[in-house]
Amino acid sequence: MNFKVLILCPSFHEKGGVTYYYSLVSKHFNSTAVDIDLYHTGKSGKNCTWLAGAYKTLKDLFLLLKIIPDYDLVFLNPSLDAKAVIRDGIYHLISKRLLNKKTLVLFHGWDPSFEHIISSYGKYVFRFVFNFDKALVLASQFKNCLVRWGFSPSSISLETTVFEQNTLTNNNDIFKLLFLSRFTKDKGGLEAIITASILAHEFPAVKLYMAGDGEQMPELRQYVTQHNLDSIVTFTGWIDNQAKWDLLNMCGIMIFPTKHGEGLPICIIEGMGAGLSIVTRPVGGIPDLMKDGENGFLVETSDPADFACKVKFLFENKKIWNRIMINNRALAVQKCEIRNVVKRLENYLLELLA
């Protein structure tokens, strides 16, 4: 009889990295020893009201109390932020303290300001609530933090986010730049546009594709119009599936000047998988995956001039750009392709359940 694992994750109607992760896990996880079921927690639909969200959370609590006893292990997927820690902390208390189930916790995002609050005032409470059997984190700095809070180093492993490899071409154009993310101030969309405008003065062939949507879209469009950048910058809107891979296969360099509390951004993984050189910042798990100069460049600041300098170097050293393309495709498949990730997940589960 197979072990039964319950995975708590967002609805597939939601956009975001965790949703994408588990859409691929549900598609590719195939074990002869472990059966997984997904339970979608949290809000359902972008127009969900506060009241509807509260009702859904209460409904989740009652249903989970009913169904968790049927499982051998509960797999939770919070980020380290106030809302997720409170919600998933309750689910973890129910699973571990109340129902005595084994737990695996994968921390996807990580808010440095909330980390500081826990470090200062709440690490003992956090350790009581999340007394997991094993945790997976997306950055070595996150593991170091959990160890400082009193968790055993042997109970924490470094993992990655995922992508699903698609058909690759060799049509990548070094002068086509890509920003692929939500449009929020801390993701660096405006800095990406300014970077492209700086480069276009010296390299007229430069084009920047802004792929995504979000609250900053009106501001970004206004900036492009006011600075006469319409011939340089193209907004694609939110894209996924084949349309996203067509764009990845067309572009040559990804620029991502993020200041967000990142885990390991899927856009970085997908860009590497398509062979793009990555010019980004050393935040979250990014420096655990990519090496400066080998997979692209890690820029300490978010200053567009600094980003433009690194991109210009690639423009002027195409042999290095070609070498990075080969490196990135190989590394992304080895570390992050979903078929390899689900094998590691199965091993974690079997270690806990055996």
Summary of the structure (lengths in Angstrom):
residues: 354
radius of gyration: 21.1
end to end distance: 12.6
largest distance: 65.6
contacts: 1206
relative contact order: 0.12
helix: 50%
strand: 19%
